[in-house]
Amino acid sequence: MQLGIRLHDVRELPLKERLQLAAEQGFTCAHVALSKVIKEFPVNNDALTPGMAMYLRRLFWEQGLDIAVLGCYLNLANPDKEQLAKITKTYIAHLRFASILGCGVVGTETGCPNVEYRYDPANRTEEAYQTFMTNLMPVLKAAERFGVILAIEPVRSHIIYDSKRARRLLNDMKSPNLQIILDPVNLLAKDNYEQQTQVLEEAIELLGEDTAVIHIKDFRVEDGEIRSCGAGLGIFNYEPLMKFIKEKKPYIHCTLEDTKPENAVWCREHIQALWDRL
């Protein structure tokens, strides 16, 4: 297991200093959302040149940090054709950039069938699934051309809302470049959190072989709703996840989510201690 962090959860600093701090805090990889961590220069599609990719790759390697995931969390189910065309273009730009950056995974969630990217009961319909699959196709073809993994993150409130539907998508798309970012807490909601162990075990059974990256966070229940938080600050049972990683996924990138600058090291040490006890 290689423990990392979402880079935008590290204290806000210029990029070089932010990377140095992440390394000093004991992290070995990072989940990178370009627009959230780089303010010194533009990172729009036109700016994602091979030169920038090589410059960033050098900065990360100087600090001993892998780029675990290049995030591109845009709504591929957007029904507005003009907006969808721009979204598709951005995904393809990120995939091309990742191929030079030395980052094997571009990560994304699976959207909602509206322009606001908000929960919609229609997420669970067959129509929404077919729309997402259709819109995913050109992005996935680009991933195959560039030799980059496109990893989807199932989320309870999105179109790919559970492990069964994610497994179906993998089977339907039949691409070696489509894999999974497994975030167990994102598979939980108020209707199933009490069965969290069963939900995780199902995810491991159905998606384990295709899991490329793992996100690690925790959750609490407040006013009947799930609230995510840093690892070790809630009620998530990590044991099945740690066993899966140790037995099946040596050296996989595992990035912490929902940490704060003041608790990131504590969260990392908590997970490391659980790992060491296995």
Backbone bond lengths (Angstrom), bond angles and torsions (degrees), N, CA, C in turn:
res aa  C-N    CA-C-N  psi(-1)  N-CA   C-N-CA  omega(-1)  CA-C   N-CA-C  phi
1 M - - - 1.468 - - 1.520 109.68 -
2 Q 1.314 116.22 131.77 1.460 121.70 174.41 1.532 107.57 -113.04
3 L 1.316 116.18 115.59 1.464 120.89 -174.56 1.522 111.18 -89.52
4 G 1.325 114.42 129.48 1.451 120.41 179.35 1.514 111.37 -134.10
5 I 1.312 115.45 -166.55 1.460 121.72 -175.18 1.525 109.15 -149.00
6 R 1.322 115.89 151.49 1.460 118.77 167.41 1.518 107.31 -66.24
7 L 1.308 116.68 123.83 1.459 119.04 -172.91 1.524 112.17 -63.85
8 H 1.328 117.74 -29.08 1.463 118.30 179.06 1.524 113.00 -75.99
9 D 1.340 117.72 -4.16 1.460 120.60 172.75 1.524 111.89 -90.17
10 V 1.329 117.16 -9.59 1.459 121.60 174.08 1.528 108.39 -77.53
11 R 1.321 116.79 151.35 1.470 121.00 -178.28 1.524 110.99 -49.13
12 E 1.323 116.15 136.20 1.462 121.12 -175.95 1.519 110.42 -66.49
13 L 1.319 114.93 116.86 1.457 123.82 -179.01 1.525 107.57 -148.17
14 P 1.339 117.72 166.43 1.466 118.40 168.80 1.523 109.68 -56.10
15 L 1.311 116.45 153.66 1.452 120.99 -169.36 1.530 113.06 -53.66
16 K 1.319 118.41 -48.64 1.462 120.12 -177.79 1.520 111.38 -57.96
17 E 1.330 116.30 -44.47 1.465 120.62 -179.27 1.524 111.50 -69.32
18 R 1.313 116.87 -34.52 1.460 120.00 178.20 1.524 110.62 -65.46
19 L 1.322 116.43 -42.19 1.459 120.40 177.44 1.524 111.42 -64.31
20 Q 1.309 116.32 -41.51 1.459 120.26 178.91 1.518 110.61 -61.78
21 L 1.328 116.93 -41.75 1.464 120.77 -179.95 1.524 110.80 -65.36
22 A 1.330 117.27 -43.24 1.474 120.31 178.60 1.523 110.35 -58.18
23 A 1.317 116.55 -42.95 1.468 119.99 179.19 1.522 111.03 -66.39
24 E 1.320 117.14 -42.04 1.463 120.96 179.66 1.529 111.54 -63.02
25 Q 1.332 116.74 -28.90 1.460 121.01 179.67 1.526 112.31 -81.70
26 G 1.314 117.46 1.48 1.456 121.31 173.59 1.509 115.59 94.70
27 F 1.324 118.41 10.81 1.455 121.20 179.21 1.528 109.75 -87.58
28 T 1.323 115.76 148.11 1.465 120.24 -178.07 1.528 113.14 -117.75
29 C 1.316 117.28 -2.95 1.461 120.47 176.95 1.519 109.03 -153.60
30 A 1.324 116.07 169.21 1.462 120.45 -176.33 1.515 110.96 -146.38
31 H 1.323 114.75 145.48 1.462 123.50 168.20 1.531 105.69 -93.18
32 V 1.330 116.92 122.37 1.461 120.86 -169.41 1.524 110.87 -116.47
33 A 1.321 116.16 118.77 1.463 122.79 168.74 1.528 105.97 -106.70
34 L 1.309 117.12 106.15 1.460 121.62 -167.68 1.522 112.96 -52.80
35 S 1.325 117.09 -48.75 1.466 119.65 -174.07 1.526 112.80 -70.34
36 K 1.327 117.15 -16.80 1.463 120.47 -179.09 1.524 112.88 -90.27
37 V 1.325 116.91 -15.53 1.466 118.24 -175.70 1.525 113.71 -122.05
38 I 1.313 117.76 -12.82 1.464 120.09 -178.91 1.519 109.16 -115.95
39 K 1.319 115.08 113.36 1.460 121.15 179.64 1.522 111.10 -115.28
40 E 1.337 117.28 -10.54 1.463 120.65 -173.70 1.523 113.12 -77.73
41 F 1.331 117.08 -21.53 1.461 120.78 -178.57 1.523 108.32 -153.80
42 P 1.340 118.27 160.47 1.468 120.70 -176.57 1.518 112.05 -68.76
43 V 1.322 115.50 148.42 1.467 121.59 177.36 1.530 110.59 -131.57
44 N 1.332 115.76 28.05 1.459 119.90 174.07 1.526 109.25 -70.29
45 N 1.314 117.44 171.75 1.466 121.18 -175.19 1.531 112.62 -53.34
46 D 1.338 117.16 -41.90 1.463 120.34 -177.11 1.520 112.17 -64.85
47 A 1.331 116.78 -24.70 1.463 120.62 -176.15 1.529 113.04 -86.51
48 L 1.330 117.40 -8.80 1.462 120.28 -173.63 1.531 110.61 -84.18
49 T 1.313 114.62 69.49 1.457 122.22 -176.74 1.532 110.80 -88.84
50 P 1.330 117.67 163.17 1.461 119.41 172.55 1.527 112.71 -56.58
51 G 1.327 116.86 -36.55 1.458 119.53 178.59 1.513 112.35 -61.32
52 M 1.337 117.22 -44.88 1.457 119.30 178.04 1.522 110.83 -63.65
53 A 1.329 116.82 -41.35 1.462 119.87 -179.77 1.520 110.64 -59.50
54 M 1.328 116.86 -44.13 1.459 119.96 -178.95 1.528 111.56 -69.21
55 Y 1.325 117.13 -35.15 1.466 121.18 176.24 1.525 110.52 -63.29
56 L 1.328 116.97 -47.60 1.467 120.05 179.59 1.518 111.37 -65.50
57 R 1.326 116.50 -40.25 1.461 119.61 178.81 1.528 110.61 -57.93
58 R 1.322 116.51 -41.36 1.468 120.89 179.61 1.529 110.97 -65.41
59 L 1.340 117.48 -42.40 1.466 120.54 179.54 1.529 111.44 -59.94
60 F 1.324 116.75 -43.78 1.454 120.23 -179.57 1.529 111.13 -66.98
61 W 1.321 116.59 -43.73 1.464 119.55 -177.81 1.524 111.00 -66.26
62 E 1.306 117.83 -32.73 1.468 120.56 177.71 1.523 111.53 -60.48
63 Q 1.331 117.02 -27.56 1.465 121.72 179.79 1.529 111.88 -101.04
64 G 1.321 117.14 5.23 1.464 119.66 179.67 1.512 113.68 70.23
65 L 1.327 117.27 29.27 1.463 122.54 -177.24 1.525 110.69 -110.08
66 D 1.338 116.48 128.84 1.459 121.15 167.93 1.524 109.39 -81.14
67 I 1.311 116.53 149.20 1.467 120.74 167.94 1.516 105.92 -91.36
68 A 1.316 116.22 99.05 1.461 121.15 -174.26 1.523 111.51 -69.98
69 V 1.325 115.56 -43.97 1.470 121.45 -176.95 1.516 108.56 -143.39
70 L 1.314 116.59 135.20 1.453 122.47 166.73 1.520 106.33 -98.66
71 G 1.318 116.46 111.38 1.463 120.50 -173.74 1.515 112.60 -79.42
72 C 1.331 114.95 137.14 1.465 121.53 173.98 1.526 106.37 -143.79
73 Y 1.319 115.97 75.89 1.458 121.51 -169.86 1.523 110.74 -94.73
74 L 1.327 114.24 73.06 1.459 122.04 -179.62 1.529 109.31 -114.26
75 N 1.326 115.51 162.75 1.464 121.51 -169.59 1.529 111.92 -89.83
76 L 1.330 115.82 99.45 1.461 120.03 179.07 1.530 113.07 -76.52
77 A 1.314 117.66 -0.05 1.463 120.53 175.10 1.536 111.61 -105.50
78 N 1.303 116.55 12.12 1.468 120.79 179.54 1.532 109.92 -58.70
79 P 1.339 118.11 124.53 1.467 120.04 -176.32 1.530 114.32 -79.57
80 D 1.341 116.88 -10.98 1.460 120.30 178.75 1.534 108.55 -80.30
81 K 1.319 117.30 116.09 1.462 121.27 -172.64 1.522 112.44 -62.56
82 E 1.326 116.80 -38.16 1.463 119.42 -179.66 1.530 110.61 -67.80
83 Q 1.328 116.66 -44.31 1.460 119.91 177.86 1.521 110.89 -64.87
84 L 1.327 116.94 -39.73 1.457 120.29 -179.66 1.525 110.89 -63.93
85 A 1.304 117.82 -38.55 1.469 120.76 178.63 1.527 110.12 -61.66
86 K 1.331 117.31 -41.22 1.466 120.87 178.39 1.525 110.89 -66.90
87 I 1.325 115.99 -40.05 1.464 120.84 178.55 1.525 110.51 -62.39
88 T 1.324 116.28 -45.90 1.464 120.55 179.29 1.525 110.80 -60.85
89 K 1.306 116.79 -41.98 1.459 120.98 178.56 1.525 111.25 -62.11
90 T 1.329 116.86 -37.73 1.464 120.77 179.42 1.519 111.32 -68.10
91 Y 1.326 116.74 -40.90 1.468 119.46 175.90 1.526 110.65 -59.36
92 I 1.306 117.04 -46.18 1.461 120.14 -177.40 1.527 110.31 -65.22
93 A 1.337 117.16 -37.82 1.466 120.21 176.62 1.525 111.01 -63.02
94 H 1.327 117.58 -39.83 1.469 120.93 178.59 1.530 111.16 -67.90
95 L 1.306 117.65 -38.42 1.460 120.35 178.67 1.530 110.72 -65.41
96 R 1.309 117.44 -44.07 1.468 120.76 177.35 1.527 110.18 -61.53
97 F 1.324 116.35 -44.09 1.466 121.92 -179.73 1.523 110.67 -63.13
98 A 1.326 116.52 -42.83 1.461 120.78 -179.34 1.518 111.66 -61.81
99 S 1.328 116.62 -34.31 1.458 120.05 -177.95 1.521 111.55 -65.27
100 I 1.320 118.31 -26.30 1.465 122.97 178.58 1.523 110.79 -95.04
101 L 1.318 115.73 -29.16 1.460 122.50 -176.98 1.526 112.86 -68.17
102 G 1.333 116.41 -20.16 1.451 118.85 -174.40 1.509 112.08 84.06
103 C 1.321 116.10 22.70 1.460 122.86 178.25 1.527 107.25 -110.65
104 G 1.309 116.87 119.94 1.460 119.54 -174.19 1.501 115.40 -83.04
105 V 1.350 118.19 -10.10 1.464 120.73 -172.23 1.524 110.80 -130.15
106 V 1.318 116.26 126.41 1.469 121.97 164.07 1.519 106.27 -102.95
107 G 1.327 116.21 124.79 1.455 121.12 -173.84 1.510 112.65 -105.36
108 T 1.352 115.00 147.15 1.458 120.00 179.12 1.520 110.50 -154.44
109 E 1.319 115.07 159.27 1.459 121.51 168.43 1.523 107.72 -94.69
110 T 1.335 117.08 -171.03 1.465 117.87 -168.93 1.524 114.42 -120.46
111 G 1.315 117.08 12.64 1.441 120.73 163.87 1.519 118.01 73.95
112 C 1.327 113.12 179.59 1.467 123.84 178.46 1.530 107.29 -141.40
113 P 1.326 118.44 149.50 1.467 120.70 -173.72 1.529 112.94 -81.80
114 N 1.326 116.73 56.49 1.460 122.01 175.29 1.525 108.74 -154.16
115 V 1.307 116.83 161.73 1.468 120.27 -176.66 1.518 112.06 -76.28
116 E 1.331 117.47 -19.33 1.470 120.15 -177.60 1.526 112.65 -81.71
117 Y 1.316 117.63 -11.29 1.470 123.30 -174.84 1.530 110.09 54.12
118 R 1.324 115.40 57.13 1.459 122.14 178.24 1.529 108.15 -127.05
119 Y 1.328 114.89 160.56 1.459 119.26 -178.90 1.524 110.58 -56.50
120 D 1.319 114.66 139.21 1.457 121.78 178.26 1.524 107.52 -141.54
121 P 1.340 119.26 131.34 1.466 119.85 176.86 1.527 112.73 -54.64
122 A 1.330 116.31 -24.31 1.464 120.04 178.73 1.523 112.53 -67.31
123 N 1.335 117.71 -12.20 1.468 120.79 177.36 1.530 111.48 -51.20
124 R 1.304 116.47 -36.13 1.466 119.90 -171.84 1.525 113.78 -89.18
125 T 1.327 116.44 5.43 1.451 119.27 -179.32 1.523 111.34 -82.66
126 E 1.316 114.70 159.94 1.465 120.38 175.19 1.527 110.57 -65.06
127 E 1.318 116.99 -34.67 1.464 120.63 179.80 1.528 110.79 -61.24
128 A 1.331 116.66 -44.14 1.462 119.93 179.31 1.528 110.77 -63.56
129 Y 1.315 116.32 -40.72 1.468 120.40 178.65 1.525 110.33 -61.28
130 Q 1.316 117.20 -46.34 1.457 120.98 -178.32 1.533 111.12 -65.42
131 T 1.331 116.17 -37.95 1.466 120.23 177.37 1.517 110.73 -62.00
132 F 1.330 115.88 -47.39 1.464 119.00 179.76 1.530 110.75 -61.69
133 M 1.304 116.69 -44.03 1.464 120.35 -178.54 1.534 110.68 -61.87
134 T 1.319 116.83 -42.93 1.457 120.97 178.90 1.522 111.49 -62.71
135 N 1.335 116.36 -44.88 1.462 120.58 -177.20 1.528 112.08 -73.65
136 L 1.321 116.10 -24.67 1.456 120.53 177.43 1.521 112.20 -71.72
137 M 1.316 116.89 -28.74 1.465 121.37 -170.44 1.527 113.51 -55.05
138 P 1.347 120.51 -51.50 1.471 118.16 -178.17 1.525 112.76 -66.23
139 V 1.308 117.02 -30.29 1.466 120.39 177.17 1.523 110.01 -68.47
140 L 1.314 115.62 -43.16 1.459 120.03 -179.87 1.531 111.21 -66.51
141 K 1.323 117.07 -37.05 1.466 119.66 176.59 1.530 110.62 -62.41
142 A 1.328 116.38 -37.57 1.470 119.85 176.66 1.527 110.44 -66.23
143 A 1.329 117.16 -40.21 1.470 120.28 177.21 1.519 110.55 -58.62
144 E 1.307 116.24 -40.97 1.469 120.04 179.09 1.524 110.93 -65.81
145 R 1.316 117.29 -40.64 1.471 120.07 179.79 1.527 111.66 -65.21
146 F 1.326 116.68 -39.11 1.462 120.66 -176.70 1.526 112.87 -87.50
147 G 1.318 117.50 -6.38 1.454 119.73 179.60 1.517 113.36 70.70
148 V 1.324 117.03 35.86 1.462 122.98 -177.89 1.527 108.72 -119.92
149 I 1.313 116.61 144.58 1.465 121.17 175.27 1.521 109.36 -82.06
150 L 1.319 116.56 128.87 1.456 122.24 168.18 1.521 106.16 -97.32
151 A 1.320 116.69 115.87 1.461 120.99 -175.56 1.522 109.92 -112.09
152 I 1.325 115.81 122.08 1.459 120.82 179.46 1.522 110.22 -93.87
153 E 1.305 114.99 148.21 1.456 122.21 -178.13 1.539 108.96 -114.31
154 P 1.320 118.01 102.63 1.470 119.04 177.09 1.530 111.03 -60.86
155 V 1.323 115.65 136.52 1.469 122.08 -179.32 1.521 107.86 -136.80
156 R 1.302 116.72 133.89 1.463 122.00 -173.87 1.528 113.05 -55.00
157 S 1.332 118.09 -29.97 1.467 121.21 -176.15 1.528 112.76 -98.68
158 H 1.335 117.65 9.47 1.463 120.76 -179.19 1.532 110.91 -113.02
159 I 1.322 116.20 -174.65 1.466 120.19 -175.40 1.525 111.32 -66.54
160 I 1.318 117.05 -44.20 1.469 120.31 174.08 1.515 105.89 -91.51
161 Y 1.317 115.50 91.15 1.465 121.50 -164.34 1.522 113.78 -102.65
162 D 1.335 118.19 -9.84 1.461 118.92 177.18 1.526 109.48 -151.44
163 S 1.315 115.58 176.97 1.461 120.21 -174.65 1.525 112.54 -67.94
164 K 1.321 116.91 -35.77 1.468 119.70 179.68 1.530 110.82 -62.39
165 R 1.327 115.67 -44.46 1.465 118.45 -178.85 1.533 110.61 -69.36
166 A 1.317 116.89 -34.85 1.458 119.83 176.31 1.529 110.75 -64.97
167 R 1.337 116.35 -41.82 1.459 119.87 177.77 1.522 110.89 -62.52
168 R 1.323 116.35 -40.27 1.460 120.02 177.55 1.520 110.75 -60.81
169 L 1.336 117.20 -42.99 1.461 120.25 -179.56 1.528 110.70 -62.86
170 L 1.309 117.09 -44.50 1.464 119.99 177.90 1.528 110.81 -58.57
171 N 1.311 115.84 -42.91 1.469 120.23 179.92 1.524 111.70 -67.22
172 D 1.331 116.06 -40.39 1.463 119.75 -178.24 1.527 112.18 -69.33
173 M 1.333 117.08 -39.60 1.466 120.32 -175.64 1.531 112.10 -77.92
174 K 1.312 116.80 -29.29 1.478 121.77 174.85 1.529 112.53 51.99
175 S 1.307 116.66 47.32 1.459 120.49 -179.79 1.524 110.41 -122.76
176 P 1.325 118.13 131.04 1.461 120.01 175.90 1.517 112.79 -68.94
177 N 1.339 117.46 -11.74 1.459 121.38 -179.16 1.524 113.22 -95.87
178 L 1.328 117.60 1.88 1.465 121.23 174.75 1.518 108.82 -103.24
179 Q 1.338 116.23 117.57 1.447 120.82 179.10 1.528 110.34 -134.03
180 I 1.320 115.52 -166.98 1.464 121.56 -169.68 1.518 111.14 -122.68
181 I 1.328 116.64 136.77 1.462 122.61 159.91 1.517 105.27 -96.81
182 L 1.317 115.98 114.11 1.465 120.38 -177.60 1.519 109.68 -91.79
183 D 1.317 115.53 112.14 1.464 122.94 173.58 1.522 106.35 -119.79
184 P 1.335 117.87 95.72 1.469 119.79 -173.50 1.529 113.73 -58.62
185 V 1.320 117.77 -35.86 1.465 119.55 -178.14 1.521 110.77 -66.48
186 N 1.335 117.43 -30.68 1.466 119.82 178.40 1.526 112.98 -69.69
187 L 1.332 116.80 -11.86 1.464 120.47 176.02 1.522 112.54 -89.81
188 L 1.334 116.14 -0.17 1.460 120.92 -176.20 1.520 111.52 -106.57
189 A 1.317 115.26 149.99 1.463 123.23 173.75 1.520 106.95 -152.51
190 K 1.316 115.96 -176.61 1.463 118.70 -175.04 1.520 112.91 -65.17
191 D 1.338 116.83 -18.30 1.461 119.61 -178.25 1.527 113.41 -86.98
192 N 1.340 118.04 -10.07 1.467 117.68 -175.65 1.536 114.66 -142.60
193 Y 1.335 118.41 2.70 1.460 118.48 -174.60 1.519 112.79 -63.99
194 E 1.331 117.47 -26.16 1.464 119.35 179.23 1.528 111.41 -71.28
195 Q 1.327 117.35 -14.10 1.464 122.51 174.97 1.538 110.40 -106.90
196 Q 1.325 115.86 33.14 1.463 119.63 -172.54 1.527 113.08 -57.29
197 T 1.313 117.95 -38.23 1.462 119.60 -178.70 1.517 110.97 -66.29
198 Q 1.341 116.79 -42.42 1.461 120.21 177.96 1.531 111.04 -64.42
199 V 1.344 116.79 -39.09 1.469 120.56 178.69 1.524 110.07 -62.19
200 L 1.328 116.61 -44.38 1.458 120.54 179.78 1.526 111.23 -66.25
201 E 1.312 117.01 -43.46 1.468 119.72 -179.54 1.522 111.26 -63.26
202 E 1.334 117.23 -37.70 1.464 120.04 175.94 1.524 110.63 -64.41
203 A 1.330 117.13 -40.97 1.460 120.69 179.24 1.526 111.04 -62.51
204 I 1.322 116.41 -41.88 1.465 120.34 178.87 1.523 110.39 -64.62
205 E 1.329 116.12 -42.73 1.460 119.68 -179.05 1.527 112.19 -64.68
206 L 1.343 116.62 -44.78 1.459 120.39 -173.75 1.527 113.40 -85.88
207 L 1.332 117.08 -31.13 1.462 120.35 -170.59 1.524 113.95 -119.19
208 G 1.327 116.46 -7.02 1.453 119.82 -173.54 1.511 114.26 -55.17
209 E 1.320 116.98 -43.98 1.464 119.42 -176.26 1.511 112.23 -65.79
210 D 1.322 117.61 -24.46 1.463 121.57 -178.24 1.530 113.17 -105.92
211 T 1.312 117.25 12.27 1.465 120.82 179.49 1.521 109.76 -80.92
212 A 1.338 115.98 122.40 1.463 122.06 -178.45 1.522 112.53 -100.30
213 V 1.332 116.87 -30.85 1.465 123.12 -175.82 1.519 107.32 -145.62
214 I 1.326 116.16 150.54 1.463 120.76 176.57 1.527 109.32 -122.62
215 H 1.314 115.90 133.67 1.460 121.63 171.56 1.532 108.45 -99.17
216 I 1.305 115.59 135.72 1.465 120.75 -177.19 1.520 109.33 -120.39
217 K 1.312 114.83 118.94 1.464 121.18 171.49 1.516 107.80 -148.77
218 D 1.313 117.28 -169.71 1.455 122.57 -176.49 1.522 107.75 -134.92
219 F 1.328 115.94 179.26 1.468 118.67 176.42 1.516 110.99 -150.46
220 R 1.312 113.67 154.38 1.462 123.06 171.13 1.522 107.31 -123.87
221 V 1.326 115.92 163.36 1.459 121.21 174.65 1.520 107.52 -111.56
222 E 1.316 116.57 118.42 1.463 122.73 -178.87 1.516 109.02 -128.12
223 D 1.319 116.66 122.05 1.465 122.06 -178.43 1.529 111.53 54.17
224 G 1.323 115.45 37.03 1.455 120.95 176.99 1.512 115.09 79.20
225 E 1.328 118.26 4.07 1.459 122.11 -178.60 1.525 110.27 -116.47
226 I 1.337 115.56 151.33 1.457 122.20 176.71 1.527 109.56 -77.79
227 R 1.314 116.48 129.35 1.455 122.15 174.68 1.527 108.43 -123.98
228 S 1.309 117.42 118.47 1.458 119.77 -178.33 1.519 110.30 -77.69
229 C 1.337 115.12 154.85 1.455 121.36 -178.10 1.524 108.10 -156.66
230 G 1.309 116.37 176.53 1.449 121.25 -179.34 1.516 112.46 -65.84
231 A 1.326 115.61 154.60 1.464 122.03 -177.45 1.529 111.20 -57.35
232 G 1.339 114.66 131.15 1.446 120.84 178.46 1.514 114.64 90.17
233 L 1.320 117.02 -2.16 1.465 121.00 -176.97 1.521 112.13 -104.85
234 G 1.333 117.08 10.53 1.454 120.81 -178.41 1.506 111.82 -140.48
235 I 1.337 115.98 -144.26 1.463 120.81 -171.40 1.528 112.42 -121.19
236 F 1.331 117.94 18.69 1.456 120.02 -179.71 1.525 110.61 -73.67
237 N 1.334 115.50 138.96 1.466 122.04 178.43 1.529 108.72 -93.62
238 Y 1.322 117.22 105.38 1.462 122.03 -174.27 1.521 114.36 -82.96
239 E 1.326 118.34 -13.58 1.462 119.83 -169.59 1.527 113.49 -57.00
240 P 1.361 120.02 -48.52 1.471 118.36 179.00 1.525 112.53 -61.57
241 L 1.326 117.05 -35.54 1.462 120.71 179.75 1.519 110.72 -67.37
242 M 1.334 117.07 -45.00 1.456 120.66 -179.79 1.527 110.87 -63.93
243 K 1.319 117.30 -40.19 1.468 120.50 178.40 1.523 110.78 -64.44
244 F 1.321 117.00 -42.07 1.466 121.19 178.10 1.519 110.55 -59.83
245 I 1.322 116.88 -46.32 1.462 120.46 -179.54 1.526 110.28 -62.05
246 K 1.323 115.84 -47.70 1.463 119.76 -175.45 1.527 111.21 -65.03
247 E 1.321 117.10 -38.45 1.466 120.16 -175.53 1.531 113.44 -84.91
248 K 1.341 117.33 -31.40 1.464 119.73 -169.34 1.532 115.47 -120.55
249 K 1.331 118.49 -19.87 1.463 120.02 -170.12 1.530 112.09 -132.36
250 P 1.326 118.12 63.01 1.470 119.21 -179.83 1.532 111.68 -60.75
251 Y 1.312 115.42 133.85 1.470 123.75 175.24 1.528 114.08 66.07
252 I 1.313 117.85 16.39 1.459 120.02 176.39 1.526 109.66 -63.61
253 H 1.321 116.39 146.15 1.462 120.88 174.54 1.529 109.04 -73.62
254 C 1.319 116.07 125.16 1.466 123.33 176.79 1.515 107.68 -124.52
255 T 1.322 117.46 111.03 1.462 120.13 -175.74 1.517 110.80 -106.81
256 L 1.330 115.00 132.61 1.461 120.68 177.48 1.525 109.63 -72.53
257 E 1.329 114.94 144.34 1.464 121.38 175.46 1.521 109.95 -125.42
258 D 1.326 114.53 157.55 1.466 123.27 175.04 1.524 113.01 59.60
259 T 1.329 116.23 26.37 1.458 119.01 168.49 1.524 108.67 -82.23
260 K 1.325 115.09 166.59 1.456 122.31 172.54 1.526 107.76 -120.71
261 P 1.322 117.62 158.58 1.463 118.32 -178.42 1.524 113.56 -52.97
262 E 1.329 116.30 -32.78 1.464 119.19 -176.45 1.526 113.76 -81.89
263 N 1.340 118.64 -13.14 1.469 118.07 -179.25 1.534 113.93 -124.10
264 A 1.320 118.01 3.57 1.465 120.67 -174.75 1.523 112.08 -61.28
265 V 1.325 117.75 -43.67 1.459 120.34 -179.39 1.527 110.16 -66.15
266 W 1.329 116.70 -41.64 1.471 120.01 178.07 1.518 110.26 -59.83
267 C 1.335 118.06 -43.89 1.467 121.45 -179.99 1.529 110.65 -63.31
268 R 1.318 116.40 -42.71 1.468 118.90 178.19 1.524 110.52 -61.85
269 E 1.318 117.17 -45.51 1.466 120.80 -179.03 1.521 111.52 -64.75
270 H 1.334 116.91 -33.54 1.462 120.69 177.55 1.528 110.40 -63.38
271 I 1.329 116.49 -47.48 1.468 119.87 179.78 1.529 110.26 -66.50
272 Q 1.301 116.92 -40.62 1.459 119.53 179.52 1.523 110.94 -62.36
273 A 1.323 116.99 -38.38 1.466 120.50 179.01 1.519 110.99 -65.88
274 L 1.340 117.75 -40.62 1.465 120.31 176.02 1.519 110.36 -61.61
275 W 1.298 116.65 -42.58 1.458 122.52 179.38 1.533 110.92 -60.90
276 D 1.327 115.62 -45.63 1.467 120.64 -176.06 1.524 111.89 -67.23
277 R 1.335 117.15 -24.80 1.461 119.99 -178.01 1.536 112.71 -80.80
278 L 1.336 116.96 -16.14 1.469 119.93 -177.87 1.542 110.10 -71.03
